[in-house]
């Protein structure tokens, strides 16, 4: 079994999540959230649509946690909209 701190998400899924978040939050909102969790490498640099490792799962969890902190009470609806956008 893979240690959760070493597990990764492939680029295609990271790309889908970031593009969807940018559609819902806007570019400035996404950039602020990325900066707050130390993921500046994704600002203006969306990963390619491939199956190479893109992000550790702990970083993805921190990204979601940062969205919750950034939007407060509205975060639940924001994350729901991001999820819907990622499936369209």
N, C-alpha and C positions, 0 to 999 in steps of 0.2 A: 504494500500500500504506500502511496506517495505521501510524504510529509506535507500537510496543508501549507506550510510556509514556503515550500519549494514548488508547489503546483503552479502551472502557468496556463494562461488563456491564449489561444492562437490569435494571430494578427487579424484574421477576418472578423472574429467576434469583437475584438477590441475596436476595430474600425467601425463596425456597425453600431456599437454602443456610443462611441464618440461622435459620429455623424448624427445620430439620433438626438443625443444630448445637445449638440450644437443647434439643431433644428428647433428644439423646444426652448432652450435657455438663451440662445443667441451666442455669437462668437465671444463677446466680452464676458458673459456669464460663465461659459465653459472655461475660458482662459483663467478667470479668477479662481474657479474651483480647482483646476489643474495646478495652479501655482500654490494653492493652500495645502496641497498634499505632496508637493515635491515632484509632480509629474510634468514639469515644464517641457520635457523632451517631446511631448505630444502637441505643444502649441505650434500651429502651422505645419505640423508634421504628422498627419494622420497615417497610421500604418498601412501597408499594402494589403490587398485582398488575397492573402495566402495562408498557409497552415504553419508557418514558422512561429515559434514562441514570441508572444507580443508583450505580455505583462504578467507579473505574478498575481495570483489570486488575492493575496493580502493587499496589494496595491489597488486592485479593483474594489475590494471591500472598503478601503479607505476613501476611494473616490465616491462611492455611494454614501458613505458616512459624511463626507464633506458636503455633498449636495443637501443632505438632511440638515446639517448645521447651517448652511448658507441660506436656505429657504425657510427654515423653521417650520411653522405649522403648515405651510403650503407645500412642504417637501413631498408628502405622500401623493398629492395630486400631480406634482411635477414628475416624480419617478414613474407614476402610472402613465403619464403622457409620453415619457421617454420610452417606456416599454412598448407602448402601442406604436410609436413611430418606428421602432426597430423592427417590427414585424410587418410593416407596410412596404 
